[in-house]
Amino acid sequence: MSQAEILYPRLPIPLQHIACSLEGWRIQRMRFSEPFPTLLREAESRAAWSAEQMQDYRDARLRAFVRHAADTVPYYRRRFRELGISPDDIRTLEDLRRLPILTRQEVQEHSQELISEAVPEGQRIMTRTSGTTGTPLRFPTTRRTIQEQWSIWWRYWRWHGLRQGTWCAHTTSRTVVPVAQAQPPFWRYNYPGHQIIFSSLHTSPEQLAAWVDELRRRRPPWLHGYPSVIALLAAYIVDSGADLGYVPRWVTLGADNVLPQQARMMEQAFGVRPRQHYGLAEGVVNVSECEQGSLHVDEDFAAVEFIPNPGGSGCRLVGTNMANPATPLIRYDTLDLATLAEGSCPCGRPGRLVASFDGRQNDFVIRSDGAPIHCLSEITHDITSLREVQIYQPRLGEVTIRIVRGPGYSQEDERTIMARAHEFMGNDMNVSIAYVASLPRTASGKLRGIVSDLPQAHYARLGARNGRGPE
């Protein structure tokens, strides 16, 4: 653990609010200073283009990106040479099929080779994925890349009338509230970011009642977070008859797949239709919902392929992160599935349409006290010596963390994982680690981050899987 992780839980709550606000100030400067306003204006202007204009823009950007990768990235210099392909042969999205698909394991194994020599070390910013599919990644990006990604997200939010500076009730899996804290507040304030940050590790009925009290008191017009966590709050409001006291203007969702029953529950609880986007830290795919309810591929941000899934439903989502020159990922397999929609959208915006997603449906671990714990990716978020991770819950009060070790894995990594597991799930949980050679996949080839054998009664009304326990 870092010194900050060790120190933060020991601070008095008022100082934790200050720490969150200082971090919020740093993030605001990183994401939204120049050239963010320019990037946002340019992104919004492209939304008025025709489908042909957008396709031409995407393919031109793709050609330049592939050339950049071939010229400045050791991994791609070698791969193009081995394949006997010139980067000039890749001119359109369809031409990408001449290149092999890049797996997450390959990115881990060749992480240093995938860094562009053209981006000076002083301009690289390390970022990470959530690890919700079992394998967290750390890789360099740039400040401009971060700002472009946020410009695409803010373009989508502005479609629905949101503006920067709107106060937001934001749910997070990060430990902004120490797991052992038993009394409210189960949230912290980020004043520069205009956020009330609610801890998704505190979602028992009693804790959700405190959430409702804070929402009723502060009345933030915007709710944002993981669908499964917002669905828990919605289910609590509906089941308990709690009065929120106001109708939020916006509910937006990200990071997980949004199931129909979750959306219905939220609309019943909050009185407003939730909106969603699909995005990844790797920046290889981004899809945004418009006012008409259509899911548009953000073609100007990433080169997205929908590859038929033999013997299964939907298509594999494979993407190229054209906005990140520091770590080019060409034809990166997201391990997610999606179904394309036919036709165009009445809103007139360009971009292929997605009918549905079938991936990243994060399940829950149920703590000994019956409280669901969502998104345990923070347990392994910065441990890069892991190949794969899966959490298995055979019974209440017990979990096994299944690990496929990678090069450099150490006893210190094991101690860190165990300490964080108890921090998230409580010291009364029986936590063990099992080292395995490989982890099983679903019929569609996906790795489940959490697998549970608990009876379905433990999952009733959680909103995670239509009233069923994890399969």
C-alpha positions as CSV (number, residue, x, y, z in Angstrom):
1,M,0.0,0.0,0.0
2,S,1.1,3.6,-0.6
3,Q,1.7,6.0,2.3
4,A,-1.4,7.9,1.3
5,E,-3.5,4.7,1.5
6,I,-2.1,4.0,5.0
7,L,-2.5,7.6,6.3
8,Y,-5.9,8.6,4.8
9,P,-8.1,6.2,7.0
10,R,-6.5,7.6,10.1
11,L,-7.4,11.2,9.4
12,P,-10.4,12.8,11.2
13,I,-13.4,13.0,8.9
14,P,-13.1,16.8,8.3
15,L,-9.5,16.3,7.1
16,Q,-10.7,13.5,4.8
17,H,-13.1,16.0,3.2
18,I,-10.1,18.3,2.7
19,A,-8.0,15.5,1.3
20,C,-10.7,14.6,-1.2
21,S,-11.1,18.2,-2.2
22,L,-7.3,18.6,-2.7
23,E,-7.3,15.6,-4.9
24,G,-10.4,16.9,-6.7
25,W,-8.6,20.2,-7.3
26,R,-5.6,18.3,-8.8
27,I,-7.9,16.3,-11.0
28,Q,-9.8,19.4,-12.2
29,R,-6.6,21.0,-13.3
30,M,-5.5,17.8,-15.1
31,R,-8.7,17.2,-17.0
32,F,-10.2,20.6,-17.7
33,S,-7.5,23.2,-18.1
34,E,-6.3,24.1,-21.7
35,P,-6.7,22.6,-24.2
36,F,-9.8,20.9,-22.9
37,P,-12.2,23.7,-23.9
38,T,-10.9,23.6,-27.4
39,L,-11.1,19.8,-27.6
40,L,-14.7,20.0,-26.4
41,R,-15.7,22.5,-29.0
42,E,-14.1,20.5,-31.7
43,A,-15.8,17.3,-30.5
44,E,-19.2,19.0,-30.4
45,S,-18.8,20.3,-33.9
46,R,-18.0,16.8,-35.3
47,A,-21.3,15.6,-33.9
48,A,-23.0,17.6,-36.6
49,W,-21.1,15.8,-39.4
50,S,-22.6,13.3,-41.8
51,A,-21.8,9.6,-41.4
52,E,-19.4,9.8,-44.4
53,Q,-17.5,12.8,-43.0
54,M,-17.1,11.0,-39.7
55,Q,-15.9,7.8,-41.4
56,D,-13.4,9.8,-43.5
57,Y,-12.1,11.5,-40.3
58,R,-11.8,8.2,-38.4
59,D,-9.9,6.5,-41.2
60,A,-7.5,9.4,-41.7
61,R,-6.8,9.5,-38.0
62,L,-6.4,5.7,-38.0
63,R,-3.8,5.8,-40.8
64,A,-1.7,8.4,-39.0
65,F,-2.0,6.5,-35.7
66,V,-0.9,3.2,-37.3
67,R,2.1,4.9,-38.9
68,H,3.0,6.5,-35.6
69,A,2.9,3.1,-33.9
70,A,5.0,1.4,-36.6
71,D,7.6,4.2,-36.5
72,T,7.9,4.8,-32.8
73,V,6.7,1.7,-30.8
74,P,9.2,-1.2,-30.6
75,Y,6.4,-3.8,-30.3
76,Y,4.7,-2.7,-33.6
77,R,8.0,-2.2,-35.5
78,R,8.7,-5.9,-34.8
79,R,5.2,-7.1,-35.4
80,F,4.9,-5.3,-38.8
81,R,8.2,-6.8,-39.8
82,E,7.3,-10.3,-38.7
83,L,3.9,-10.1,-40.5
84,G,5.5,-8.7,-43.7
85,I,2.9,-5.9,-43.7
86,S,3.6,-2.2,-44.3
87,P,1.7,0.3,-42.1
88,D,0.7,2.0,-45.4
89,D,-1.4,-1.1,-46.1
90,I,-3.8,0.0,-43.2
91,R,-6.0,2.7,-44.7
92,T,-9.5,2.0,-43.4
93,L,-11.2,0.2,-40.5
94,E,-11.7,-2.9,-42.6
95,D,-7.9,-3.0,-43.3
96,L,-7.2,-3.6,-39.6
97,R,-8.3,-7.2,-40.1
98,R,-4.9,-7.8,-41.6
99,L,-3.4,-7.4,-38.2
100,P,-3.8,-9.9,-35.3
101,I,-6.0,-9.1,-32.3
102,L,-4.1,-7.8,-29.2
103,T,-4.9,-9.5,-26.0
104,R,-4.7,-8.2,-22.4
105,Q,-2.1,-10.8,-21.6
106,E,0.1,-9.6,-24.5
107,V,-0.2,-6.0,-23.3
108,Q,1.0,-7.2,-19.8
109,E,3.8,-9.2,-21.2
110,H,5.1,-6.5,-23.6
111,S,4.2,-3.4,-21.5
112,Q,7.6,-1.7,-22.0
113,E,7.7,-2.5,-25.7
114,L,4.3,-0.9,-26.2
115,I,5.5,2.5,-25.1
116,S,6.1,5.0,-27.8
117,E,9.7,6.4,-28.1
118,A,8.2,9.7,-29.5
119,V,6.5,10.6,-26.2
120,P,9.2,11.8,-23.7
121,E,9.1,10.2,-20.3
122,G,8.3,13.5,-18.7
123,Q,5.1,13.8,-20.7
124,R,3.9,10.3,-19.7
125,I,1.2,9.9,-17.1
126,M,0.6,6.5,-15.6
127,T,-3.0,5.3,-15.5
128,R,-4.7,2.0,-14.9
129,T,-7.7,0.0,-15.7
130,S,-10.2,-1.1,-13.0
131,G,-9.4,-4.8,-13.4
132,T,-13.1,-5.7,-13.5
133,T,-12.4,-8.6,-15.9
134,G,-9.7,-9.9,-13.6
135,T,-6.5,-8.4,-15.0
136,P,-5.7,-4.8,-14.1
137,L,-3.4,-2.9,-16.4
138,R,-1.0,0.0,-15.9
139,F,0.2,2.0,-18.9
140,P,1.3,5.5,-19.8
141,T,-1.0,8.1,-21.3
142,T,-0.7,11.8,-21.8
143,R,-2.5,14.9,-20.4
144,R,-4.0,15.7,-23.8
145,T,-5.2,12.1,-24.1
146,I,-7.0,12.3,-20.8
147,Q,-8.5,15.7,-21.8
148,E,-9.7,14.3,-25.1
149,Q,-11.4,11.4,-23.4
150,W,-13.1,13.8,-21.0
151,S,-14.2,16.0,-23.9
152,I,-16.0,13.0,-25.5
153,W,-17.7,12.2,-22.1
154,W,-18.7,15.8,-21.6
155,R,-20.0,16.0,-25.2
156,Y,-22.4,13.2,-24.3
157,W,-23.4,14.7,-20.9
158,R,-24.1,18.1,-22.6
159,W,-26.4,16.4,-25.1
160,H,-28.7,15.8,-22.0
161,G,-28.4,19.4,-20.7
162,L,-25.6,18.9,-18.1
163,R,-23.0,21.6,-17.6
164,Q,-19.7,21.6,-15.8
165,G,-20.1,22.8,-12.2
166,T,-23.3,20.9,-11.7
167,W,-23.3,19.2,-8.2
168,C,-23.2,15.4,-8.5
169,A,-23.8,12.6,-6.1
170,H,-21.1,10.2,-7.3
171,T,-20.7,6.6,-6.2
172,T,-17.2,5.1,-6.1
173,S,-15.5,1.9,-5.2
174,R,-12.5,3.7,-3.9
175,T,-12.1,3.7,-0.1
176,V,-13.0,7.4,0.4
177,V,-14.8,6.1,3.5
178,P,-12.9,3.5,5.6
179,V,-14.7,0.2,5.4
180,A,-14.7,-0.2,9.2
181,Q,-16.6,3.1,9.7
182,A,-20.0,2.1,11.1
183,Q,-21.7,5.4,11.4
184,P,-22.5,8.2,8.8
185,P,-21.3,10.0,6.9
186,F,-20.7,7.3,4.3
187,W,-19.7,10.0,1.8
188,R,-17.0,12.7,1.4
189,Y,-17.1,16.1,-0.3
190,N,-15.0,17.1,-3.3
191,Y,-15.7,20.9,-3.4
192,P,-13.6,21.8,-6.5
193,G,-15.3,18.9,-8.4
194,H,-18.8,19.7,-7.1
195,Q,-19.2,16.1,-5.9
196,I,-20.7,14.3,-3.0
197,I,-18.7,11.0,-3.2
198,F,-20.7,8.1,-1.8
199,S,-18.8,4.9,-0.8
200,S,-20.2,1.8,-2.7
201,L,-18.6,-0.2,0.1
202,H,-21.3,1.0,2.4
203,T,-24.6,-0.2,1.0
204,S,-26.4,-2.1,3.7
205,P,-30.1,-1.0,4.2
206,E,-29.1,1.1,7.2
207,Q,-26.3,2.8,5.3
208,L,-28.5,3.4,2.3
209,A,-31.0,5.1,4.6
210,A,-28.2,7.5,5.5
211,W,-27.5,8.0,1.8
212,V,-31.1,9.0,1.3
213,D,-30.9,11.5,4.2
214,E,-27.9,13.2,2.7
215,L,-29.5,13.3,-0.8
216,R,-32.6,14.8,0.7
217,R,-30.6,17.4,2.6
218,R,-28.2,18.4,-0.3
219,R,-30.5,17.7,-3.2
220,P,-27.8,17.2,-5.9
221,P,-29.4,17.5,-9.3
222,W,-27.1,14.8,-10.8
223,L,-26.6,11.2,-9.7
224,H,-23.8,9.2,-11.4
225,G,-22.1,5.9,-10.8
226,Y,-22.0,2.1,-11.4
227,P,-25.5,0.8,-12.5
228,S,-25.4,-2.0,-10.0
229,V,-24.8,0.5,-7.1
230,I,-27.3,3.0,-8.3
231,A,-29.7,0.1,-8.7
232,L,-29.1,-0.9,-5.1
233,L,-30.1,2.6,-3.9
234,A,-33.1,2.6,-6.2
235,A,-34.2,-0.8,-4.9
236,Y,-33.9,0.4,-1.3
237,I,-36.0,3.5,-2.1
238,V,-38.7,1.5,-3.7
239,D,-38.8,-1.3,-1.2
240,S,-38.6,0.9,1.9
241,G,-40.9,3.6,0.6
242,A,-38.2,6.2,1.5
243,D,-39.0,9.7,0.3
244,L,-36.0,11.2,-1.6
245,G,-37.8,14.6,-1.3
246,Y,-37.0,15.8,-4.8
247,V,-36.6,14.6,-8.4
248,P,-33.0,14.6,-9.7
249,R,-32.7,16.1,-13.2
250,W,-30.1,13.5,-14.4
251,V,-29.1,10.0,-13.6
252,T,-26.1,8.8,-15.6
253,L,-24.4,5.5,-15.6
254,G,-21.0,4.1,-16.6
255,A,-18.5,1.3,-16.3
256,D,-21.0,-1.6,-16.1
257,N,-23.6,-3.0,-18.5
258,V,-27.0,-1.6,-17.7
259,L,-29.7,-4.2,-17.5
260,P,-33.4,-3.4,-18.4
261,Q,-34.7,-4.2,-14.9
262,Q,-32.0,-1.9,-13.4
263,A,-33.2,1.0,-15.6
264,R,-36.8,0.4,-14.7
265,M,-36.0,0.3,-11.0
266,M,-34.1,3.6,-11.2
267,E,-36.8,5.4,-13.2
268,Q,-39.4,4.2,-10.6
269,A,-37.2,5.4,-7.7
270,F,-35.9,8.7,-9.1
271,G,-38.6,9.7,-11.5
272,V,-36.1,10.2,-14.4
273,R,-34.8,7.9,-17.1
274,P,-31.1,6.9,-16.6
275,R,-28.6,7.6,-19.4
276,Q,-25.5,5.6,-20.0
277,H,-22.2,5.5,-21.8
278,Y,-19.8,2.7,-22.4
279,G,-16.1,3.5,-22.0
280,L,-12.8,2.0,-21.0
281,A,-9.7,3.4,-19.4
282,E,-7.7,2.0,-22.3
283,G,-9.7,4.3,-24.6
284,V,-10.2,1.7,-27.3
285,V,-14.0,2.0,-27.4
286,N,-16.5,4.6,-26.4
287,V,-20.3,4.6,-26.9
288,S,-22.7,7.4,-25.8
289,E,-26.4,7.5,-25.4
290,C,-28.2,10.4,-27.1
291,E,-31.5,12.0,-26.1
292,Q,-33.4,9.6,-28.3
293,G,-32.1,6.6,-26.3
294,S,-29.7,5.4,-29.1
295,L,-26.2,4.3,-28.3
296,H,-23.8,5.9,-30.7
297,V,-20.2,4.7,-31.3
298,D,-17.9,7.7,-30.9
299,E,-16.1,7.1,-34.2
300,D,-13.9,10.2,-33.9
301,F,-12.3,8.9,-30.6
302,A,-11.5,5.2,-31.3
303,A,-11.6,2.7,-34.2
304,V,-14.1,0.1,-33.1
305,E,-14.6,-3.3,-34.6
306,F,-17.6,-5.6,-34.1
307,I,-16.3,-9.1,-34.8
308,P,-18.9,-12.0,-35.1
309,N,-18.7,-14.3,-32.1
310,P,-18.7,-17.9,-33.5
311,G,-21.1,-20.1,-31.7
312,G,-22.5,-17.4,-29.6
313,S,-24.6,-14.2,-29.6
314,G,-23.4,-10.7,-30.2
315,C,-20.1,-9.5,-31.5
316,R,-16.7,-9.2,-29.8
317,L,-15.7,-5.6,-29.2
318,V,-12.2,-4.9,-30.4
319,G,-10.8,-1.4,-30.5
320,T,-7.9,0.9,-31.3
321,N,-7.1,3.8,-29.0
322,M,-6.3,6.5,-31.6
323,A,-6.2,9.2,-28.9
324,N,-3.3,7.8,-26.9
325,P,0.1,8.2,-28.7
326,A,2.0,7.1,-25.5
327,T,0.7,3.5,-25.5
328,P,-0.9,2.6,-28.9
329,L,-3.2,-0.4,-28.6
330,I,-4.2,-1.7,-32.1
331,R,-7.1,-4.2,-32.3
332,Y,-7.3,-4.6,-28.5
333,D,-9.7,-7.2,-27.3
334,T,-12.0,-5.7,-24.6
335,L,-13.4,-9.2,-23.7
336,D,-16.8,-7.6,-24.0
337,L,-19.7,-8.5,-26.3
338,A,-22.2,-6.2,-28.0
339,T,-25.0,-6.3,-30.6
340,L,-25.2,-3.8,-33.4
341,A,-28.5,-2.0,-34.2
342,E,-29.9,-1.5,-37.7
343,G,-30.6,1.9,-39.3
344,S,-29.9,5.4,-38.1
345,C,-31.0,7.6,-35.2
346,P,-33.6,10.4,-35.5
347,C,-31.1,12.7,-33.6
348,G,-29.1,12.8,-36.8
349,R,-25.7,12.3,-35.2
350,P,-23.2,10.1,-36.9
351,G,-21.8,6.8,-35.6
352,R,-22.9,3.2,-35.8
353,L,-25.6,2.2,-33.3
354,V,-25.3,-0.4,-30.6
355,A,-28.5,-2.3,-29.6
356,S,-27.1,-3.8,-26.4
357,F,-24.0,-4.8,-24.4
358,D,-23.3,-8.2,-22.9
359,G,-20.3,-7.7,-20.7
360,R,-18.8,-6.2,-17.5
361,Q,-21.9,-7.1,-15.4
362,N,-20.0,-6.8,-12.1
363,D,-21.5,-9.1,-9.5
364,F,-21.3,-8.8,-5.7
365,V,-19.6,-10.4,-2.8
366,I,-22.0,-10.6,0.1
367,R,-20.3,-9.7,3.4
368,S,-21.0,-11.7,6.6
369,D,-23.5,-9.0,7.7
370,G,-25.4,-9.4,4.4
371,A,-24.2,-6.2,2.9
372,P,-23.3,-6.4,-0.8
373,I,-19.8,-5.3,-1.8
374,H,-19.5,-4.0,-5.4
375,C,-16.4,-3.7,-7.6
376,L,-13.5,-5.2,-5.7
377,S,-11.0,-4.2,-8.3
378,E,-9.3,-1.9,-5.8
379,I,-7.9,-4.9,-4.1
380,T,-5.4,-5.6,-6.9
381,H,-5.5,-2.2,-8.8
382,D,-1.8,-1.5,-8.8
383,I,-0.3,-5.0,-8.6
384,T,1.1,-5.6,-12.0
385,S,2.6,-9.0,-11.3
386,L,-0.8,-10.7,-11.7
387,R,-1.9,-12.5,-14.8
388,E,-5.6,-13.0,-13.8
389,V,-7.7,-12.7,-10.7
390,Q,-11.1,-14.0,-9.8
391,I,-13.0,-13.9,-6.5
392,Y,-15.0,-17.0,-5.6
393,Q,-17.6,-17.0,-2.8
394,P,-18.7,-20.6,-1.8
395,R,-20.7,-19.5,1.2
396,L,-21.6,-16.5,3.4
397,G,-18.7,-15.2,5.3
398,E,-16.1,-16.9,3.1
399,V,-14.2,-16.0,-0.2
400,T,-11.3,-17.4,-2.1
401,I,-9.2,-15.1,-4.3
402,R,-8.0,-17.2,-7.2
403,I,-4.8,-15.8,-8.7
404,V,-2.8,-16.7,-11.8
405,R,0.6,-15.3,-10.9
406,G,2.8,-13.4,-13.4
407,P,6.5,-12.6,-13.4
408,G,7.7,-10.8,-10.3
409,Y,4.8,-11.8,-8.0
410,S,6.0,-11.7,-4.4
411,Q,5.0,-12.4,-0.8
412,E,4.6,-8.6,-0.4
413,D,2.0,-8.7,-3.2
414,E,0.1,-11.5,-1.3
415,R,0.2,-9.5,1.9
416,T,-1.1,-6.4,0.2
417,I,-4.0,-8.4,-1.4
418,M,-5.0,-10.0,1.9
419,A,-4.8,-6.6,3.8
420,R,-7.0,-4.9,1.2
421,A,-9.4,-7.8,1.0
422,H,-10.0,-7.5,4.8
423,E,-10.2,-3.7,4.5
424,F,-13.0,-4.0,1.9
425,M,-14.9,-7.0,3.2
426,G,-14.3,-6.8,7.0
427,N,-12.1,-8.8,9.3
428,D,-14.9,-11.3,10.0
429,M,-14.7,-12.6,6.4
430,N,-12.7,-15.8,6.0
431,V,-10.4,-14.8,3.1
432,S,-8.0,-17.2,1.4
433,I,-5.8,-17.1,-1.7
434,A,-5.7,-20.0,-4.2
435,Y,-3.0,-20.0,-6.8
436,V,-4.1,-21.6,-10.1
437,A,-2.6,-22.2,-13.5
438,S,-5.6,-20.8,-15.3
439,L,-9.2,-19.5,-14.7
440,P,-12.3,-20.9,-16.4
441,R,-14.1,-18.9,-19.0
442,T,-17.8,-18.6,-19.8
443,A,-19.3,-20.1,-23.0
444,S,-18.7,-16.8,-24.7
445,G,-15.0,-16.8,-23.6
446,K,-15.3,-14.1,-20.9
447,L,-13.5,-14.2,-17.6
448,R,-15.9,-13.5,-14.7
449,G,-14.4,-11.3,-12.0
450,I,-16.7,-12.7,-9.3
451,V,-18.2,-16.1,-9.1
452,S,-20.6,-17.1,-6.3
453,D,-22.4,-20.3,-5.1
454,L,-24.6,-18.4,-2.6
455,P,-28.4,-19.2,-2.8
456,Q,-30.4,-16.7,-4.9
457,A,-32.1,-15.4,-1.8
458,H,-29.0,-13.4,-0.9
459,Y,-29.2,-11.5,-4.2
460,A,-32.9,-10.7,-4.2
461,R,-33.6,-7.1,-5.3
462,L,-30.0,-6.2,-5.6
463,G,-30.7,-5.3,-9.2
464,A,-27.5,-7.1,-10.4
465,R,-29.0,-10.0,-12.3
466,N,-32.8,-9.8,-12.4
467,G,-33.2,-11.3,-8.9
468,R,-30.9,-14.2,-9.6
469,G,-27.6,-15.0,-8.0
470,P,-24.4,-15.0,-10.1
471,E,-24.3,-17.7,-12.7
